[in-house]
């Protein structure tokens, strides 16, 4: 009986400690992130999505992407299984008006979905298998995604060091419709970008500002570009 009580007390203590870890804030009270955070995005409800190169948040396994409550405690409902994370580095995050979480980086799988460097998570933490078009034979980009921005209409601007997006020619920069399918060439063929796009911002007039280390064909300006 005494041994049973000791085992029970130990089990209760372990469960309590685990609960404390889960509820502690990654900002101050907990262990924080055991690696590098490269991107942060805040949802409309105040929850915080982080991405980077890490394997745990507050000692709880998470592969390169996680979601926190507004107080910094881990949202256990998002990507709870390690296989639901990203199998490579996350460089950029963006939130669509409907709550979709766009993830860019250098990876080959998000959740258990094979995709190159670009993916979308639904609000519930599952990966959108139809992002970019159902049955797409070339999901994602053929090079690293370094920057993301979402326009007010939900369209997604993607920047990085790539030549194709979903199998279509797009050099360093592309714009996608809200469902992830391509929204025509951006920039136009007459203003192709030569070099990586490292930063993006969506302007209120529907244009996007790109920054990086590049030249633009038929333009004198370097490393800064505004779409039409």
Buried (B, 14 or more C-beta within 10 A) or exposed (E): EEEEEEEEEEEEEEEEEEEEBBBBBBEEBBEBBBBEBBBEBEBEEEBBBBBBBBEBBBBBBBBBBBBBBEBBBBBBEBBBEEEBBBBBBBBBBBBBEEEBBBBBBBBEBBBEBEBBBBBBBBBEBBBBBEBBBEEBEBBBBBBBBBBBBBBEEBBBBBBBBBEBBBBEEBBBBBBBBBBBBBBEBBBEEEBBBEBBBBBBEBEEEEEBBBBBEBBBEEEEEEBEBEBE
